[in-house]
Amino acid sequence: MHDCVSPPSYLQLPPGALSDKVREAEEILKECSLCPRDCKVDRTSGKEGFCRTGDRPFISSYGPHFGEEKPLVGRLGSGTIFMGNCNLGCIFCQNYSISHIGEGSEMPFEKLAEIMLSLQEQGCHNINLVTPTHQMPMLIRSIQIASEKGLRLPIVYNCGGYECLPALEILEGIVDIYMPDFKYAAPAMAFKYSKAEDYPEVAKAALKEMHRQVGDLLVDKRGIALRGLLVRHLVLPDGIAGTGDIVNFIANEISKNTYINIMDQYHPCYKAFDRPPLNRRITGREYTEAINLAVQAGLKRIDGITA
């Protein structure tokens, strides 16, 4: 717990460093390798890869959010900005109208910067970028603009865990709180349900890099997150997610002090209704088993259970 609140990472970068990072990120869009899909399309010339997104911010919605983890929400909410589209293809996506159907609108960088500043004015404790991976260059340019106009909130990178290490390296010194999903332990399940066979291997490398950058989750005296890693894991029916392997990896190869939210809210959405066992909610027993596995692995900060 930290009483002393230092400025967010992006305000501590040396002069010119944020501009350099923005340029480096935008260069990637010309032959896109922002995520492990490695589509190699030129997104600056109107071509689209898996994520069906160009080179301007594409935003679905935004506002103070009170449904996130307690260290993010505090009293006044997490300043969430939901990106349109996604670099994953989860058939059970609970935000499918945004991620698959593409609800949202393109907007100028300056407008997105204004949204960040308005969330700060409303008292939000952070800027929470939801599904940011495929829009990282646009987001950090907007953060740069907002920071020059007074943005001083921590940045939360709320992603699916399907991240590229070179892109994460650019984010070092910009992101304060990484909040990745860790969806699957088995390549076959990741391919079957999210079209990403390499997901488990990619997510493990990504979590290690995130933790290297920001460490375990630090909170202030109010319990509000300042910096660090917060992992989400959605329990799926019939053990599809491989919870035991995931919690053991986090405990043994990241940190037993990792803040983890083991989520019980799975319900069938999108294309899951005709794909058993995803056509049903999880049982109380399945959730209890998942929590027990995390406790047995030695994880000490389980959201709503031990934290």
Salt bridges, closest charged atoms under 4 A:
ASP20 OD1 - ARG23 NH2 2.48
GLU26 OE2 - ARG141 NE 2.48
GLU27 OE1 - LYS30 NZ 3.23
ASP38 OD1 - LYS40 NZ 2.71
ASP55 OD1 - ARG56 NH1 3.60
GLU68 OE1 - HIS65 NE2 3.76
GLU68 OE1 - ARG232 NH2 2.89
GLU69 OE2 - ARG232 NE 2.75
GLU172 OE1 - ARG212 NH2 2.72
ASP181 OD2 - LYS183 NZ 3.06
GLU209 OE2 - ARG212 NH2 2.79
ASP216 OD1 - HIS211 NE2 2.75
ASP220 OD2 - ARG222 NH2 2.72
ASP238 OD1 - ARG280 NH2 2.74
GLU253 OE1 - LYS208 NZ 2.92
GLU286 OE2 - ARG280 NH2 2.90
